[in-house]
Amino acid sequence: MAMRRLKEVISDLQDFYLLSFKGTIGIFRRPFYFRDTVEQMDYAGVGSFFIIVLVSLFIGMAMSLQLSAELSRLGLKIYTGKVVGISIIREIGPVSCALVFTGRVGAGIASEIGSMMLGHQVDSLRVFGVDPIKKLVVPRILSSIIMLPVLTIIGNVASLLGAYYIAVFVSNQSSYVFWTSIRDVLVFENVFSGTIKPFIFGYLIACISCYMGFTTKGGSRGLRLTTTKAVVASIIVIIISDFVLTRILLYALGFSL
């Protein structure tokens, strides 16, 4: 039983890596489905804008409130902006936006492709000579890679504005000191560390969600299970990859531990 399960896991990983590889190569090969890519960008980007801004705004407000309360005990309230800025730009912004993106876009990708599998629409594409990877996977990978970094930048701005409101209007800190602290943390190391992650997160979310969608079987119950698995697997991979990327980036950018 254990060997059978191990073989299934290895087979699933092989299929996932193969789909991811074909999807990546398909970005640079004809035909290019520009209209499908734009539609997916609209779904992933514009459709996720409001929830990303809302979640990021309150994350920034909560962080600023907690840090102001703790740092004021140590007489270090003026460092609220610096600590919030580094935390949001490097870690919390990219991860929180990726998790929200997973819940909305990743689940949508898995359920949409899963429904097409159950309705034999993917088989119909093959009959007409259309490669499902090029038609379905590549536009979703491209849209995720493009839109998640954009949404992360917007979310970071919303978080910093929320943190500013709490720091200045609730904790009575200096507006000039807060924005000076934010400006000081906008150095290459911090910005690069927080910008490179969304590209990788977007790629992983799209590949996992597409793969889970293609493995859908068993009717509506199977569709529910694959959608749930896509979200759970994406969340786990995001958290693990965030740690790995953080370790690599800290070493590459010369941070001492």
N, C-alpha and C positions, 0 to 999 in steps of 0.2 A: 504493500500500500504506500509506504514512504517513497520507494523508488518510482512508483507510478506518478505520485504527486510531484516529485522532483523533475521527472521528465516533462510533465505538463508545464511546470514553471519555466524550465529551460526553453521549451517550445514557444511559450507565450513571449518570453523575452526576445527570442530570435525573430518572431513575427513583428514585434514592436520595433526592434532595431531596423529591420528591413523596411518597414513602412516609413520610419523616420528618415532613413537614408534616401529612399525613393522620393519622398516629399521634398527633401533638401535639394537633391539633384534636379528635381522637376522645376524648381524656381528659375533655373538658368537654361531650361530647354523649352522649345516650342512644342505645342501652341501655348500662348499666354492668354489666360482668361481674365482680361482686365475688368470687365463688367462684374464678374463674380467676385473678384478681389475687392472692388469698390463697395459692393453690396455688403461684404463681410466686414469691411472697415467701418461702414456706417453702423452695422449691428454691434460690433465690438466696441467702437469708439464713442460715437454719439449716443448710443443706447446706454452706455455705462457711465456717461459723464456725470449725471446728477448724483448717482449713488456713490461714486468715487469721491466727489466733492463733499457730500454730506458726511460720509464716514471719516474722511481725512480731517475735515474741520473739527469734528468732535474729538478725534484722537489727539489733535494738537491742543485743544482746550483742556482735555483731561491731563495730558502730560504737563502742561504749563501749571495747572492747578496743583498737581502733586509735587512737582519740583519746587515751586514757590513756597509751599508749606514746609517742605523738608529743609531747603537751603536757607530759609529765613531763620531757622533755629541755630544755624551755624554762622549766621551773619554773611552769607554768600549769595544773597538773593540776586545780586547783579549778574551772576553767572547763569541765570535761568535761560536767557536767550542762547548762550553758547551751547549749553548742554542739550537743550531742545533741538537746536539747529543740527548739531552733529548726529543726534539720535535719529531724527526724521530723515535727513538726507542720506545717511549711510545705511540705515537698517529698517526702521519702522515704516518709512514711506514706501520703499520698494516691496517689502513683504506684505504689508496690509493691502496695498493696491493689487498685488498678485492674488491674494486670497479672495478679495472681492471679485476680481476678474474671473477667477476659477468658478466661484459660485454662480455667476451670471452667464459668462460667455462659454466657459468650459462645459457646464451642464447643458447649455443650449446646443453646442456642437455635437456632443455625444447623443443627445436625444434626437436631433435632426437626422444625423447619419444613421442612427439606429432605426428610426422610423422608415427611412429609405431602404434599409436592409430588409426589414420585415415586409415592406410593400414591394419588394423585388425591383425597385427602381435602379439600384446599383447594377443588377444583372441586365436591365434594359440598356444602361449606358454601355456595357460591354458588348451587347448584341449590335449596337450601332457603331461600334468601333471607337468609343470614347474611353479613355483611360480614367478610371475613377480617382486614381491618385492625383492626376493633373487637374481634374475637374472639381474634386471635392476637398482634397487634403491641402494642396499647394495654396489656394486662395485663403484658406483658414490659417495656415502657418504664416503667410505673409502679413495678413491683417493683424494677427496677434503680435508678431515681431514689431510691426510699425506702431500699432495703437497703444500697447501697454506702456512703452516708455513715455509716450506723450501724456497718457493718463496719469502716470506716476509723477511727472513734472507738475502737472496741474494739481494733483493731490498734495504734493509737497508744499506748493504755494498756499493751498487752502489750509493745511496744517499749521504753517507758519503764521498765517493771518489769525487763525483761532488762538494760537499760543500768544500772539501779540495782544489780542483783546484781553485775555485773562491777565497777562503780565502787567499791562499798563492800566486797564480800567478796573480790574478787581484787586490786584496786588499792589497797585500804586507805584509801579516801577517807572523808570525814565524811558520814554519812547526812543530817545536818541541812543541811550545805552543798549537797549534791546536790538535795534537795527544795526548798530555798530558791531555787536556780537555776532549777529547773523552774517554780516558782511565778512567778518574775520574768518568764519568757518567755510566760506565759499571759495576754498582753494582747490587746486586741481585734484589732490588726493581724495578729498571728500566727495567732490562732484563726480569724478570718474568712478569711484567705488559705488556710488548710488545710482549711476546712470547705466553701467554695464549690466547690472543684475536684471532689470526688466526685460532686456532683449533675450536673455537666456530663459527667464521665467516664462515669457510669452511663447517661446519655441517649445518648451517642455509641456506647457498646458495644452497647446494646440495638438501636439503629437499624441499625448496621452488620451485626450478627448476623442480624437479621430480614431485611434486604435480601438478604444472601448466601443465606439459607435459601430465599427465594422465587425466586432465580435458579438453583436446583439443577436439573440435568438430566443425563442420561447414566448412570443407574444408580448402583451403589455407588461406582464410580470418580468420578463427578461429585459425589456426596455427600462423598467424602473431600476433593476439591479445594475445594469451597465452604466446608467447615468449616475447612480450613487457611487459605484466603483470609480468612475472617472473623476468625480469631485474628490473623493477620499484619497485616491492615488496621487492626484495633482497636489493636494495640500501636503501630503507626506513628502513628496519629492521636492516641493518648494522649500520646506523647512530644512531638509537635509542638504539640498544644494546651496541654500543660503549660508549654512555653516561652512561648507567646503569652499565656496567662493570667498567668504569673508576671510578665511584662513589664508587662501592663496593671495588675495589682494593685499592683506596686511603685510605679508612677506614680500610681495613684489614691489609694493610702494614704500618699503623701508620702515614700517612702523615697528617699534620695539615692544616686545611682550614681557 
